[in-house]
Amino acid sequence: QVQLVESGGGLVQSGGSLSLSCAASQRTFSSYHTGWFRQAPGNEREFIAALARTGGSTYYANSAKGRFTISRDNAKNTVYLQMNNLKPEDTGLYYCAAAPYNIRYSYTNIRGYEYWGQGTQVTVSS
């Protein structure tokens, strides 16, 4: 069982930046694939970014490409999401997620992730 705790959300003006963190409870966190998802009010949870557990391959939603960067520090059992040039449409609850090594779906598919944090709110004002 992996427990995930997000932090770093807040209120920022359009064009600003935020850095989200996701701390995991398990020392073997490096063996998990990790992802960030976003849910805006009235919308389904959507994929934002993912980082494969080995090789460092990253995957981004089109809306995040060129603006967001996912990374991890295995020594700290933490995954990050650096968000630059934020837009009002980036507003939502951001969730960190972890998938086991034998993920059954693509990294961009919400169904592949078994462990979720409680979310951290990001609000971008225009």
N, CA, C and O of each residue as an XYZ file, in Angstrom:
504
protein
N       0.840     -1.187      0.000
C       0.000      0.000      0.000
C       0.883      1.248      0.000
O       1.833      1.357      0.775
N       0.554      2.167     -0.870
C       1.298      3.415     -0.983
C       0.372      4.559     -0.618
O      -0.728      4.677     -1.157
N       0.818      5.396      0.295
C       0.062      6.598      0.637
C       0.756      7.789      0.010
O       1.975      7.934      0.095
N      -0.037      8.637     -0.619
C       0.487      9.788     -1.340
C      -0.110     11.066     -0.765
O      -1.309     11.138     -0.497
N       0.735     12.065     -0.581
C       0.277     13.342     -0.035
C       0.801     14.466     -0.925
O       2.008     14.679     -1.039
N      -0.131     15.177     -1.549
C       0.238     16.299     -2.400
C       0.333     17.589     -1.606
O      -0.298     17.740     -0.560
N       1.123     18.504     -2.112
C       1.227     19.842     -1.539
C       1.691     20.795     -2.625
O       2.132     20.378     -3.696
N       1.583     22.092     -2.325
C       2.099     23.089     -3.244
C       1.062     23.837     -4.049
O       1.396     24.766     -4.784
N      -0.197     23.443     -3.921
C      -1.229     24.156     -4.647
C      -1.451     25.546     -4.076
O      -0.919     25.899     -3.023
N      -2.252     26.329     -4.797
C      -2.556     27.670     -4.321
C      -3.193     28.504     -5.396
O      -3.624     28.004     -6.436
N      -3.243     29.790     -5.121
C      -3.820     30.767     -6.042
C      -2.687     31.519     -6.725
O      -1.782     32.031     -6.066
N      -2.746     31.580     -8.042
C      -1.696     32.252     -8.805
C      -2.330     32.979     -9.977
O      -3.367     32.558    -10.490
N      -1.716     34.054    -10.393
C      -2.223     34.800    -11.539
C      -1.825     34.118    -12.839
O      -0.848     33.372    -12.896
N      -2.587     34.384    -13.857
C      -2.285     33.838    -15.180
C      -0.855     34.241    -15.573
O      -0.443     35.390    -15.410
N      -0.118     33.252    -16.097
C       1.287     33.471    -16.444
C       2.259     33.101    -15.351
O       3.468     33.046    -15.580
N       1.744     32.848    -14.170
C       2.595     32.507    -13.040
C       2.979     31.039    -13.013
O       2.656     30.276    -13.923
N       3.678     30.658    -11.949
C       4.186     29.287    -11.812
C       3.846     28.715    -10.440
O       3.696     29.439     -9.456
N       3.732     27.395    -10.412
C       3.574     26.663     -9.165
C       4.347     25.361     -9.272
O       4.519     24.805    -10.357
N       4.807     24.890     -8.131
C       5.483     23.600     -8.093
C       4.754     22.703     -7.113
O       4.701     22.986     -5.916
N       4.201     21.636     -7.620
C       3.488     20.669     -6.788
C       4.428     19.547     -6.366
O       5.325     19.158     -7.114
N       4.212     19.042     -5.177
C       4.993     17.912     -4.673
C       4.051     16.805     -4.244
O       2.913     17.043     -3.840
N       4.556     15.597     -4.341
C       3.784     14.426     -3.926
C       4.731     13.514     -3.167
O       5.637     12.920     -3.752
N       4.518     13.407     -1.871
C       5.382     12.580     -1.037
C       4.733     11.222     -0.810
O       3.549     11.125     -0.489
N       5.527     10.185     -0.983
C       5.027      8.820     -0.831
C       5.512      8.224      0.482
O       6.582      8.556      0.991
N       4.684      7.333      1.006
C       4.996      6.731      2.303
C       5.957      5.565      2.205
O       6.570      5.170      3.197
N       6.087      5.017      1.015
C       6.825      3.777      0.862
C       8.228      4.006      0.320
O       8.423      4.786     -0.612
N       9.219      3.309      0.918
C      10.602      3.460      0.481
C      10.820      2.914     -0.913
O      11.758      3.319     -1.600
N       9.957      1.990     -1.344
C      10.101      1.402     -2.676
C       9.325      2.187     -3.721
O       8.980      1.661     -4.779
N       9.053      3.453     -3.414
C       8.279      4.291     -4.326
C       8.911      4.345     -5.707
O       8.213      4.519     -6.706
N      10.231      4.197     -5.768
C      10.927      4.255     -7.051
C      10.509      3.124     -7.990
O      10.760      3.193     -9.193
N       9.883      2.100     -7.453
C       9.450      0.980     -8.286
C       8.089      1.221     -8.924
O       7.596      0.371     -9.665
N       7.484      2.353     -8.651
C       6.169      2.673     -9.193
C       6.274      3.706    -10.315
O       7.123      4.597    -10.296
N       5.393      3.555    -11.275
C       5.182      4.617    -12.252
C       4.338      5.693    -11.558
O       3.510      5.379    -10.703
N       4.548      6.942    -11.924
C       3.814      8.014    -11.257
C       3.172      8.944    -12.280
O       3.652      9.104    -13.402
N       2.080      9.543    -11.853
C       1.372     10.447    -12.743
C       0.691     11.570    -11.991
O       0.487     11.495    -10.780
N       0.345     12.603    -12.722
C      -0.452     13.712    -12.202
C      -1.718     13.820    -13.048
O      -1.687     13.722    -14.275
N      -2.817     14.023    -12.354
C      -4.114     14.182    -12.997
C      -4.777     15.431    -12.453
O      -4.432     15.913    -11.374
N      -5.725     15.946    -13.204
C      -6.429     17.159    -12.796
C      -7.931     16.957    -12.968
O      -8.393     16.322    -13.917
N      -8.673     17.518    -12.020
C     -10.123     17.489    -12.116
C     -10.678     18.864    -11.863
O     -10.549     19.402    -10.764
N     -11.293     19.436    -12.874
C     -11.952     20.729    -12.754
C     -13.408     20.503    -12.370
O     -13.957     19.436    -12.643
N     -14.043     21.493    -11.740
C     -15.442     21.334    -11.329
C     -16.327     20.944    -12.500
O     -16.313     21.585    -13.551
N     -17.099     19.880    -12.301
C     -18.019     19.432    -13.330
C     -17.390     18.594    -14.422
O     -18.075     18.142    -15.339
N     -16.081     18.385    -14.325
C     -15.383     17.606    -15.354
C     -14.839     16.310    -14.782
O     -14.705     16.153    -13.568
N     -14.530     15.390    -15.672
C     -13.888     14.158    -15.254
C     -12.410     14.413    -14.983
O     -11.824     15.383    -15.466
N     -11.831     13.521    -14.201
C     -10.405     13.608    -13.924
C      -9.637     13.313    -15.217
O      -9.930     12.343    -15.916
N      -8.668     14.148    -15.517
C      -7.947     14.003    -16.775
C      -6.442     13.892    -16.550
O      -5.899     14.418    -15.578
N      -5.791     13.201    -17.465
C      -4.353     12.996    -17.412
C      -3.625     14.300    -17.702
O      -4.012     15.066    -18.584
N      -2.540     14.539    -16.926
C      -1.698     15.705    -17.151
C      -0.277     15.274    -17.523
O       0.253     15.698    -18.549
N       0.340     14.428    -16.685
C       1.734     14.040    -16.927
C       2.019     12.714    -16.246
O       1.380     12.359    -15.256
N       2.992     11.980    -16.792
C       3.399     10.705    -16.203
C       4.890     10.527    -16.364
O       5.515     11.067    -17.277
N       5.445      9.744    -15.437
C       6.873      9.449    -15.439
C       7.049      7.959    -15.209
O       6.628      7.427    -14.182
N       7.675      7.284    -16.173
C       7.896      5.855    -16.035
C       8.925      5.580    -14.944
O       9.820      6.389    -14.698
N       8.786      4.439    -14.303
C       9.639      4.146    -13.146
C      11.090      3.926    -13.533
O      11.990      4.178    -12.732
N      11.328      3.459    -14.755
C      12.696      3.269    -15.225
C      12.871      3.980    -16.556
O      11.919      4.128    -17.322
N      14.058      4.405    -16.818
C      14.356      5.021    -18.104
C      14.046      6.501    -18.163
O      14.525      7.205    -19.052
N      13.254      6.974    -17.231
C      12.956      8.396    -17.197
C      12.030      8.902    -18.281
O      11.954     10.108    -18.515
N      11.322      7.999    -18.952
C      10.390      8.448    -19.990
C       9.259      9.256    -19.377
O       8.701      8.896    -18.340
N       8.937     10.349    -20.036
C       7.855     11.210    -19.575
C       6.780     11.330    -20.646
O       7.036     11.191    -21.842
N       5.578     11.592    -20.174
C       4.416     11.697    -21.052
C       3.589     12.880    -20.578
O       3.424     13.093    -19.377
N       3.069     13.650    -21.532
C       2.312     14.850    -21.185
C       1.053     14.949    -22.019
O       1.019     14.547    -23.182
N       0.024     15.489    -21.404
C      -1.158     15.874    -22.160
C      -0.778     17.041    -23.061
O       0.142     17.801    -22.759
N      -1.486     17.172    -24.152
C      -1.174     18.269    -25.081
C      -1.255     19.617    -24.378
O      -0.484     20.528    -24.680
N      -2.175     19.740    -23.456
C      -2.355     21.011    -22.750
C      -1.183     21.348    -21.841
O      -0.995     22.503    -21.457
N      -0.387     20.323    -21.495
C       0.717     20.519    -20.560
C       2.081     20.611    -21.249
O       3.043     21.106    -20.663
N       2.156     20.152    -22.444
C       3.445     20.121    -23.152
C       4.051     21.519    -23.279
O       3.379     22.477    -23.660
N       5.324     21.603    -22.953
C       6.041     22.869    -23.057
C       5.869     23.785    -21.865
O       6.577     24.785    -21.746
N       4.925     23.456    -20.967
C       4.682     24.307    -19.801
C       4.913     23.564    -18.480
O       5.370     24.157    -17.502
N       4.598     22.276    -18.456
C       4.696     21.485    -17.221
C       5.860     20.493    -17.339
O       6.182     20.019    -18.428
N       6.479     20.193    -16.198
C       7.556     19.213    -16.158
C       7.359     18.300    -14.957
O       7.242     18.766    -13.823
N       7.325     17.007    -15.214
C       7.228     16.019    -14.132
C       8.618     15.484    -13.844
O       9.405     15.241    -14.759
N       8.913     15.304    -12.565
C      10.213     14.775    -12.174
C      10.063     14.067    -10.836
O       9.022     14.166    -10.186
N      11.102     13.356    -10.429
C      11.023     12.674     -9.145
C      12.389     12.658     -8.482
O      13.426     12.730     -9.141
N      12.362     12.561     -7.176
C      13.574     12.405     -6.373
C      13.375     11.122     -5.566
O      12.681     11.115     -4.550
N      13.988     10.049     -6.031
C      13.770      8.760     -5.376
C      14.303      8.735     -3.948
O      13.768      8.031     -3.092
N      15.345      9.495     -3.698
C      15.898      9.533     -2.342
C      14.904     10.130     -1.352
O      14.929      9.810     -0.164
N      14.032     10.997     -1.850
C      13.024     11.641     -1.005
C      11.650     11.031     -1.183
O      10.685     11.477     -0.562
N      11.551      9.998     -2.037
C      10.243      9.376     -2.302
C       9.211     10.418     -2.720
O       8.069     10.391     -2.260
N       9.612     11.319     -3.577
C       8.764     12.446     -3.941
C       8.752     12.636     -5.457
O       9.778     12.516     -6.126
N       7.583     12.932     -5.968
C       7.437     13.284     -7.376
C       6.931     14.721     -7.442
O       6.170     15.160     -6.581
N       7.356     15.440     -8.461
C       7.052     16.862     -8.584
C       6.340     17.150     -9.904
O       6.435     16.393    -10.870
N       5.634     18.258     -9.905
C       5.073     18.790    -11.144
C       5.330     20.287    -11.145
O       4.696     21.042    -10.408
N       6.263     20.701    -11.977
C       6.556     22.119    -12.138
C       5.635     22.667    -13.223
O       5.615     22.166    -14.347
N       4.886     23.686    -12.879
C       3.910     24.256    -13.814
C       4.257     25.709    -14.068
O       4.270     26.523    -13.144
N       4.537     26.033    -15.314
C       4.890     27.395    -15.714
C       3.847     27.942    -16.680
O       3.089     27.192    -17.296
N       3.829     29.254    -16.795
C       2.896     29.931    -17.716
C       1.470     29.406    -17.508
O       0.802     28.993    -18.456
N       1.034     29.431    -16.293
C      -0.278     28.885    -15.959
C      -1.400     29.706    -16.571
O      -1.290     30.923    -16.725
N      -2.474     29.022    -16.914
C      -3.631     29.637    -17.542
C      -4.865     29.356    -16.691
O      -4.877     28.387    -15.932
N      -5.895     30.179    -16.801
C      -7.120     29.928    -16.011
C      -7.682     28.529    -16.234
O      -8.254     27.947    -15.312
N      -7.534     27.986    -17.417
C      -8.056     26.641    -17.694
C      -7.253     25.540    -17.002
O      -7.653     24.376    -17.037
N      -6.129     25.886    -16.374
C      -5.367     24.922    -15.578
C      -5.952     24.757    -14.175
O      -5.502     23.905    -13.410
N      -6.934     25.555    -13.844
C      -7.559     25.485    -12.521
C      -8.190     24.127    -12.292
O      -8.861     23.583    -13.169
N      -7.970     23.585    -11.106
C      -8.573     22.308    -10.747
C      -7.892     21.693     -9.554
O      -6.956     22.252     -8.981
N      -8.383     20.530     -9.195
C      -7.790     19.754     -8.107
C      -6.779     18.804     -8.740
O      -7.126     17.999     -9.604
N      -5.547     18.905     -8.309
C      -4.473     18.109     -8.888
C      -4.167     16.907     -8.005
O      -3.920     17.034     -6.805
N      -4.190     15.748     -8.629
C      -3.967     14.498     -7.919
C      -2.672     13.840     -8.378
O      -2.350     13.815     -9.566
N      -1.953     13.318     -7.418
C      -0.801     12.480     -7.691
C      -1.273     11.021     -7.664
O      -2.150     10.659     -6.879
N      -0.686     10.199     -8.521
C      -1.087      8.804     -8.579
C       0.115      7.915     -8.830
O       1.118      8.341     -9.403
N      -0.005      6.672     -8.391
C       1.081      5.711     -8.580
C       0.533      4.415     -9.151
O      -0.550      3.960     -8.782
N       1.294      3.837    -10.046
C       0.909      2.576    -10.677
C       2.021      1.556    -10.456
O       3.201      1.906    -10.470
N       1.645      0.305    -10.252
C       2.677     -0.723    -10.046
C       3.501     -0.947    -11.297
O       3.149     -0.483    -12.381
N       4.619     -1.674    -11.132
C       5.559     -1.875    -12.242
C       4.886     -2.527    -13.451
O       5.262     -2.267    -14.594
N       3.878     -3.382    -13.187
C       3.218     -4.084    -14.285
C       1.921     -3.381    -14.680
O       0.871     -4.012    -14.805
N       2.009     -2.078    -14.872
C       0.830     -1.288    -15.224
C       0.116     -1.914    -16.413
O       0.747     -2.285    -17.403
N      -1.211     -2.029    -16.308
C      -1.984     -2.765    -17.306
C      -2.517     -1.879    -18.422
O      -3.058     -2.378    -19.409
N      -2.369     -0.591    -18.275
C      -2.850      0.321    -19.294
C      -1.721      1.286    -19.646
O      -0.648      1.241    -19.045
N      -1.966      2.144    -20.607
C      -0.952      3.126    -20.960
C      -0.764      4.099    -19.801
O      -1.638      4.245    -18.947
N       0.373      4.750    -19.786
C       0.675      5.690    -18.708
C      -0.324      6.839    -18.644
O      -0.467      7.477    -17.601
N      -1.009      7.106    -19.736
C      -1.944      8.219    -19.769
C      -3.355      7.823    -19.340
O      -4.241      8.673    -19.251
N      -3.559      6.545    -19.076
C      -4.887      6.028    -18.757
C      -5.091      5.974    -17.247
O      -4.328      5.330    -16.526
N      -6.120      6.654    -16.786
C      -6.393      6.731    -15.355
C      -6.576      5.353    -14.724
O      -6.289      5.163    -13.542
N      -7.052      4.397    -15.512
C      -7.335      3.062    -14.977
C      -6.077      2.301    -14.564
O      -6.153      1.312    -13.836
N      -4.933      2.765    -15.029
C      -3.701      2.059    -14.686
C      -3.163      2.383    -13.303
O      -2.258      1.710    -12.811
N      -3.711      3.400    -12.684
C      -3.164      3.892    -11.421
C      -3.986      3.374    -10.248
O      -5.211      3.498    -10.226
N      -3.302      2.802     -9.290
C      -3.981      2.154     -8.165
C      -3.958      2.975     -6.888
O      -4.791      2.757     -6.008
N      -3.043      3.897     -6.765
C      -2.910      4.671     -5.531
C      -3.029      6.156     -5.841
O      -2.463      6.659     -6.811
N      -3.783      6.842     -4.985
C      -4.098      8.248     -5.229
C      -3.910      9.063     -3.965
O      -4.155      8.594     -2.854
N      -3.460     10.314     -4.167
C      -3.445     11.258     -3.066
C      -4.798     11.920     -2.914
O      -5.746     11.597     -3.630
N      -4.882     12.843     -1.980
C      -6.155     13.512     -1.698
C      -6.375     14.732     -2.577
O      -7.473     15.285     -2.621
N      -5.325     15.149     -3.275
C      -5.441     16.282     -4.176
C      -5.008     17.594     -3.551
O      -5.090     17.786     -2.338
N      -4.546     18.489     -4.405
C      -4.199     19.843     -3.974
C      -4.777     20.820     -4.989
O      -4.647     20.626     -6.198
N      -5.416     21.870     -4.485
C      -6.155     22.804     -5.331
C      -5.215     23.819     -5.979
O      -4.368     24.427     -5.324
N      -5.396     23.974     -7.276
C      -4.684     25.007     -8.032
C      -5.733     25.916     -8.655
O      -6.628     25.453     -9.361
N      -5.617     27.199     -8.391
C      -6.539     28.173     -8.950
C      -5.734     29.247     -9.663
O      -4.858     29.881     -9.076
N      -6.045     29.438    -10.934
C      -5.335     30.426    -11.739
C      -6.312     31.530    -12.101
O      -7.321     31.280    -12.760
N      -6.020     32.724    -11.681
C      -6.905     33.861    -11.952
C      -6.455     34.581    -13.219
O      -5.271     34.623    -13.554
N      -7.429     35.135    -13.899
C      -7.118     35.822    -15.164
C      -6.764     37.280    -14.926
O      -6.476     38.008    -15.876
